[in-house]
Amino acid sequence: MDKNKFAVTPPMGWNSYDYYDTTVNEDQVKANADYMAKHLKEFGWQYIVIDIEWFAHGAGSQRDVYQYIPFNELEMDEFGRLLPDPERFPSAAGGKGFQPLADYVHALGLKFGIHIMRGIPRTAAHEHMPVKGTNTTANVIANPSSICGWNPDMYGVRDMPEGQVYYNSILELYAAWGVDFIKCDDICNTNLYPHNPYSGRHEIEMLAKAIQNCGREIVLSLSPGPALIEKAWHYETYANMWRITDDFWDDWKLLKDMFHRCELWQNHVSEGCYPDCDMLPVGHLGKGFGGERQTNFSREEQKTMMTLWCLFGSPLMIGAELTKLDESTLELLTNRKVLEMLTPDCRPRQLCLDDRKAIWKAYNEKTGSRYVALFNLGEEEAELSVESEAAGIGSGDLLTELWTGEQAAVTGGALRTKVPAHGCVVYS
């Protein structure tokens, strides 16, 4: 299997984390899948991804003290492979795992994904549970010196043949469930170890090899960021997506910073390989974090985010509770003209970046379409301009703005337009 064919365009979907944190359950996943199938699928949205702690008993029950309950009881099989908590996912009872829920999602014409942590459960190591297919036990392959700084569930896996067999065994299980997408955490940047932030490198390779061995096309997404630019070739070789930022939330400072990150990674977008700007914190967020709220991003800031993510070529994962999307947010997520930019055939380039503005262009090698985007990073409305030659457009061209449908002429060798504070325009 060619892993670069698993996702020939950047994956588009929904992830449970921004709204539910660690608490999402089966009915909630189904409700979001139903909404996607009805309202979003025709626009290219297809992945339903269950984020962290789906295997933890009582997840979220001590959220005022812990996001991840220390040394909590985890659901797992006799080989130390994590299973869904049957209290939150009743269809998983009796060893069925996520197969019934994956079947439900697939029946809607969608794809099913899960979050995992790097490594092997600490409980499996402490109890010397067998590694499926070997005479080895989990304590032998677990590395107690390799842990996650913010989640207490796992030990890293040692770089040894039996460690590869363990990863093969969990991918065998996920493939049997019908998993199409894996988001692996504490692996893209093992930031507990600043002297060795890529200490999970061998586990990335193990995961990739296990996917190749499992017989199912499974997209591999690596978190958290920031990804290491000097390891770009390694991410591209073994993964489909890798986070170029830490958790991205609805904060203008974080969005403004993404222009620097995207410039750093703009030459590393290709078919099946996508630097990941993280989730889209739109709509209703934060229920599992102690208080539901509407996104802090203004309408203009949301347009800026969607435009940059699509123009750059980042995967798109909606963080909102889909069933509560208003018409305005739904329109934001279903603008076909903007979404057409989201293809590795569309080569992006940042032409200008300073504290007040950013200017991007892109050229689609297959369709011949050209795009130019002007972003106002300042605090007041401003007139922005770009020379036609630099933008790859012709003097006298009549361009169409993709959000409004309004037309603008290129005059005097430049494109000039007024842009709202924190807003953007994107022309084709």
NUSEGU-578313 format. One record per residue (C-alpha): x, z, y; residue in one letter. Coordinates in steps of 0.5 Angstrom, whole numbers, plus 500, padded with zeros to 3 digits. Layout:
N
X, Z, Y, A;
...
***
This chain:
428
500, 500, 500, M;
502, 498, 507, D;
501, 505, 511, K;
501, 500, 518, N;
495, 497, 515, K;
491, 503, 514, F;
489, 503, 522, A;
490, 496, 525, V;
487, 499, 531, T;
488, 506, 534, P;
483, 511, 530, P;
476, 513, 534, M;
472, 519, 532, G;
470, 526, 533, W;
474, 532, 532, N;
471, 539, 531, S;
476, 543, 535, Y;
474, 543, 542, D;
467, 545, 541, Y;
467, 549, 535, Y;
474, 552, 534, D;
475, 555, 527, T;
468, 556, 526, T;
464, 549, 524, V;
460, 548, 518, N;
457, 543, 514, E;
450, 542, 518, D;
454, 542, 524, Q;
459, 536, 521, V;
453, 532, 519, K;
449, 533, 525, A;
455, 530, 529, N;
456, 524, 524, A;
448, 523, 524, D;
449, 522, 532, Y;
456, 518, 531, M;
452, 513, 526, A;
446, 512, 531, K;
449, 512, 538, H;
457, 510, 537, L;
459, 507, 531, K;
457, 500, 533, E;
462, 501, 539, F;
468, 502, 534, G;
467, 510, 533, W;
468, 512, 526, Q;
472, 518, 524, Y;
469, 525, 523, I;
474, 530, 523, V;
474, 537, 521, I;
479, 541, 524, D;
483, 548, 523, I;
481, 553, 518, E;
475, 550, 514, W;
478, 554, 508, F;
478, 561, 511, A;
473, 566, 510, H;
470, 569, 516, G;
473, 564, 521, A;
472, 566, 528, G;
469, 573, 526, S;
474, 576, 530, Q;
475, 571, 536, R;
476, 576, 541, D;
482, 579, 538, V;
485, 573, 533, Y;
484, 566, 533, Q;
487, 566, 526, Y;
485, 572, 522, I;
492, 575, 520, P;
493, 574, 512, F;
486, 572, 511, N;
482, 571, 505, E;
483, 563, 504, L;
479, 559, 499, E;
483, 556, 494, M;
484, 553, 487, D;
488, 556, 481, E;
494, 551, 483, F;
494, 554, 491, G;
490, 548, 493, R;
486, 550, 499, L;
478, 549, 498, L;
473, 549, 503, P;
469, 556, 505, D;
463, 555, 501, P;
459, 560, 506, E;
460, 555, 511, R;
460, 548, 507, F;
455, 550, 501, P;
456, 543, 498, S;
463, 545, 496, A;
461, 550, 491, A;
463, 549, 484, G;
469, 546, 485, G;
466, 540, 489, K;
470, 541, 495, G;
469, 536, 501, F;
467, 530, 496, Q;
459, 531, 497, P;
460, 532, 505, L;
465, 526, 505, A;
460, 522, 501, D;
454, 524, 506, Y;
459, 521, 512, V;
461, 515, 508, H;
453, 513, 507, A;
453, 513, 514, L;
458, 507, 514, G;
463, 512, 517, L;
470, 515, 515, K;
472, 523, 513, F;
478, 527, 516, G;
480, 534, 515, I;
486, 538, 518, H;
491, 541, 514, I;
497, 546, 516, M;
504, 544, 514, R;
506, 547, 507, G;
503, 552, 502, I;
499, 558, 503, P;
503, 564, 503, R;
498, 567, 498, T;
499, 562, 493, A;
507, 564, 494, A;
506, 571, 494, H;
501, 571, 487, E;
506, 566, 484, H;
501, 561, 483, M;
503, 555, 479, P;
504, 548, 482, V;
500, 543, 478, K;
504, 538, 474, G;
510, 543, 474, T;
513, 549, 470, N;
514, 552, 477, T;
511, 557, 481, T;
509, 557, 489, A;
514, 562, 490, N;
520, 557, 488, V;
518, 552, 493, I;
515, 556, 499, A;
520, 557, 504, N;
519, 564, 507, P;
524, 562, 513, S;
519, 556, 515, S;
513, 559, 518, I;
508, 557, 524, C;
509, 561, 530, G;
501, 561, 531, W;
498, 561, 525, N;
499, 566, 519, P;
496, 562, 513, D;
502, 558, 510, M;
510, 558, 509, Y;
514, 551, 509, G;
515, 547, 503, V;
522, 547, 501, R;
526, 540, 500, D;
526, 539, 493, M;
522, 535, 487, P;
517, 540, 486, E;
515, 541, 493, G;
514, 533, 493, Q;
510, 535, 487, V;
506, 540, 490, Y;
504, 535, 496, Y;
502, 530, 491, N;
497, 535, 488, S;
494, 536, 494, I;
493, 529, 496, L;
491, 527, 489, E;
485, 532, 491, L;
484, 530, 498, Y;
483, 522, 495, A;
478, 525, 490, A;
474, 528, 495, W;
474, 521, 499, G;
478, 523, 505, V;
480, 518, 510, D;
484, 521, 515, F;
489, 527, 515, I;
491, 531, 521, K;
497, 535, 519, C;
499, 541, 524, D;
505, 545, 525, D;
509, 539, 523, I;
510, 534, 529, C;
514, 539, 533, N;
515, 545, 530, T;
516, 549, 536, N;
517, 556, 534, L;
524, 553, 532, Y;
527, 551, 539, P;
534, 550, 536, H;
531, 545, 530, N;
524, 543, 533, P;
524, 537, 527, Y;
525, 542, 522, S;
518, 539, 518, G;
522, 532, 518, R;
522, 533, 510, H;
515, 535, 510, E;
513, 529, 514, I;
516, 524, 509, E;
513, 528, 503, M;
506, 527, 506, L;
507, 520, 507, A;
510, 519, 500, K;
504, 523, 497, A;
499, 518, 501, I;
503, 512, 498, Q;
502, 515, 491, N;
495, 518, 491, C;
492, 511, 491, G;
487, 511, 497, R;
488, 509, 504, E;
489, 515, 508, I;
491, 515, 516, V;
496, 521, 517, L;
496, 524, 524, S;
501, 529, 526, L;
501, 535, 531, S;
502, 539, 535, P;
506, 535, 541, G;
510, 534, 545, P;
513, 529, 540, A;
521, 528, 540, L;
522, 521, 543, I;
529, 521, 540, E;
525, 521, 533, K;
520, 515, 535, A;
523, 511, 529, W;
522, 517, 524, H;
514, 518, 526, Y;
513, 510, 526, E;
516, 510, 519, T;
512, 515, 516, Y;
506, 517, 520, A;
500, 513, 524, N;
499, 518, 529, M;
503, 523, 533, W;
502, 528, 539, R;
506, 526, 545, I;
503, 533, 548, T;
501, 540, 546, D;
493, 541, 546, D;
490, 537, 552, F;
484, 540, 555, W;
480, 539, 562, D;
485, 541, 567, D;
487, 535, 572, W;
495, 538, 572, K;
495, 536, 564, L;
492, 529, 566, L;
496, 527, 571, K;
502, 529, 567, D;
500, 524, 562, M;
502, 519, 566, F;
509, 521, 565, H;
508, 522, 557, R;
505, 515, 557, C;
511, 512, 560, E;
516, 515, 556, L;
512, 512, 549, W;
509, 506, 552, Q;
514, 501, 548, N;
512, 505, 541, H;
505, 503, 540, V;
504, 498, 535, S;
499, 496, 529, E;
499, 502, 525, G;
503, 507, 529, C;
500, 510, 535, Y;
503, 515, 540, P;
497, 520, 541, D;
495, 523, 547, C;
490, 528, 544, D;
483, 529, 544, M;
478, 527, 550, L;
475, 534, 553, P;
468, 531, 555, V;
461, 533, 555, G;
460, 540, 552, H;
466, 544, 550, L;
468, 551, 548, G;
463, 554, 544, K;
468, 557, 539, G;
472, 559, 544, F;
467, 565, 547, G;
463, 561, 552, G;
460, 554, 552, E;
461, 550, 558, R;
461, 543, 561, Q;
468, 539, 562, T;
471, 541, 568, N;
473, 534, 569, F;
470, 530, 574, S;
466, 523, 573, R;
472, 520, 576, E;
477, 524, 572, E;
474, 522, 566, Q;
474, 515, 568, K;
482, 516, 569, T;
483, 519, 562, M;
479, 514, 558, M;
482, 508, 562, T;
489, 511, 561, L;
488, 512, 554, W;
485, 505, 552, C;
490, 502, 556, L;
496, 505, 553, F;
493, 505, 546, G;
492, 512, 544, S;
487, 514, 539, P;
481, 516, 541, L;
478, 523, 539, M;
472, 526, 542, I;
472, 533, 543, G;
465, 534, 545, A;
459, 537, 541, E;
456, 530, 540, L;
449, 532, 540, T;
449, 534, 547, K;
452, 528, 550, L;
448, 526, 556, D;
447, 519, 558, E;
453, 519, 563, S;
458, 521, 558, T;
455, 516, 553, L;
456, 510, 557, E;
463, 513, 559, L;
465, 512, 551, L;
461, 506, 550, T;
464, 501, 555, N;
466, 495, 551, R;
470, 492, 556, K;
474, 498, 557, V;
475, 499, 549, L;
477, 492, 548, E;
484, 494, 551, M;
485, 499, 545, L;
489, 495, 541, T;
496, 494, 539, P;
495, 487, 541, D;
495, 489, 548, C;
502, 491, 551, R;
502, 496, 556, P;
507, 497, 562, R;
507, 502, 567, Q;
509, 499, 574, L;
509, 505, 578, C;
509, 512, 578, L;
509, 517, 584, D;
506, 524, 586, D;
500, 519, 589, R;
499, 514, 585, K;
500, 510, 578, A;
500, 503, 577, I;
499, 499, 570, W;
499, 493, 567, K;
497, 490, 560, A;
497, 483, 557, Y;
493, 482, 550, N;
498, 477, 546, E;
492, 474, 542, K;
487, 473, 547, T;
491, 472, 553, G;
487, 477, 557, S;
491, 481, 563, R;
489, 488, 565, Y;
491, 491, 572, V;
489, 499, 573, A;
491, 503, 579, L;
490, 510, 579, F;
489, 515, 585, N;
493, 521, 583, L;
492, 524, 590, G;
487, 529, 593, E;
483, 524, 598, E;
481, 517, 597, E;
486, 512, 598, A;
488, 504, 599, E;
492, 502, 593, L;
495, 495, 592, S;
500, 492, 587, V;
503, 485, 588, E;
500, 479, 584, S;
507, 477, 581, E;
509, 484, 579, A;
502, 485, 576, A;
502, 478, 572, G;
496, 476, 576, I;
495, 470, 580, G;
494, 469, 588, S;
487, 467, 589, G;
485, 470, 582, D;
478, 473, 582, L;
478, 479, 578, L;
472, 484, 575, T;
473, 491, 575, E;
471, 494, 568, L;
467, 500, 570, W;
463, 497, 575, T;
463, 490, 574, G;
464, 488, 581, E;
469, 483, 583, Q;
475, 483, 587, A;
480, 477, 590, A;
487, 477, 590, V;
489, 475, 597, T;
496, 475, 600, G;
500, 476, 594, G;
497, 482, 592, A;
491, 486, 590, L;
488, 491, 594, R;
483, 496, 593, T;
480, 503, 595, K;
480, 508, 590, V;
477, 515, 590, P;
481, 521, 589, A;
483, 522, 582, H;
480, 516, 580, G;
482, 509, 578, C;
480, 502, 578, V;
482, 497, 572, V;
481, 489, 573, Y;
481, 484, 568, S;
***
